[in-house]
Amino acid sequence: MPKGDRMGMERGSMGLLAAVLLAALLPGIAARGAQALWPDEPSHTCSFQSLSGKDSEFCRGNLEVIYPELGDVGCTYIPSCHQSRWRISREWGSPRVRYPRANKSKKYVLMLVDPDAPSRANPRSRFWRHWLLTDVPGAELRMGELRGRVLTEYARPTPPPRSGYHRYQLRLYEQPEGGRIRLGPEERISAGSWSLESFVERFQLGSPVASTQFLTKHHED
Ligand SMILES: *[C@@H]1O[C@H](CO)[C@@H](O)[C@H](O)[C@H]1NC(C)=O
């Protein structure tokens, strides 16, 4: 092979390498949870926006909330692309929740609540209880596969039309030993207007050991 051609080929493969690296890096920065693949859409059309200010301060203790097709959505806005907002409201089941620092010999209480029901501007039904698990072994949290005891079945986030962004907050508490945690009769009737504070106080859960949230709004807004 003439020398000139080989040089040309090397330059070509260097350029190719650079392009591959760039392609690998750019969506990696834009989209957390890059393991998700959408063969029908180029990945550069979908980018995650992180929460900021007060909304980001809620995220403490590296609690991960993982919808398999999106990755860890903790402390982000659910992106509007790939119909993610529609799918989180209509299609996807409960997320994996992972807390790598969980103590294997402890049990935990996990809740998912919407403090912005029916809207952040007028949250007269705060808190809306979307998921409530007790007796979650530390080992399950370390794996991100939660079973525990279900007090409230997972209900998908379904922010109403034109109600703006809702926060979906995950709060994880260490569960005190002994004493069964249960919802009262009135709490069982309605998921809305839940007095989270009195529940926490009644069972002496204290402060969350970790918390995170994601924001989303109605898929057509
Ligand atoms: C885990 O919990 C047990 C029982 O409460 C305690 O004795 C132990 O020190 C904890 N381990 C860590 C690493 O915190």
The ligand as an SDF file (V2000), in Angstrom:
LIG
                    3D

 14 14  0  0  0  0  0  0  0  0999 V2000
  -26.8160   -1.3470   61.3320 C   0  0  0  0  0  0  0  0  0  0  0  0
  -27.8490   -1.5070   62.2520 O   0  0  0  0  0  0  0  0  0  0  0  0
  -27.4980   -2.2760   63.3910 C   0  0  0  0  0  0  0  0  0  0  0  0
  -28.7550   -2.5270   64.2050 C   0  0  0  0  0  0  0  0  0  0  0  0
  -29.4190   -1.3230   64.5000 O   0  0  0  0  0  0  0  0  0  0  0  0
  -26.3870   -1.5460   64.1540 C   0  0  0  0  0  0  0  0  0  0  0  0
  -26.0040   -2.2900   65.2660 O   0  0  0  0  0  0  0  0  0  0  0  0
  -25.2110   -1.3290   63.2180 C   0  0  0  0  0  0  0  0  0  0  0  0
  -24.2190   -0.5520   63.8490 O   0  0  0  0  0  0  0  0  0  0  0  0
  -25.6410   -0.6240   61.9250 C   0  0  0  0  0  0  0  0  0  0  0  0
  -24.5390   -0.6080   60.9940 N   0  0  0  0  0  0  0  0  0  0  0  0
  -24.0970    0.5030   60.4430 C   0  0  0  0  0  0  0  0  0  0  0  0
  -22.9860    0.3360   59.4750 C   0  0  0  0  0  0  0  0  0  0  0  0
  -24.5680    1.5910   60.6940 O   0  0  0  0  0  0  0  0  0  0  0  0
  1  2  1  0
  1 10  1  0
  2  3  1  0
  3  4  1  0
  3  6  1  0
  4  5  1  0
  6  7  1  0
  6  8  1  0
  8  9  1  0
  8 10  1  0
 10 11  1  0
 11 12  1  0
 12 13  1  0
 12 14  2  0
M  END
$$$$
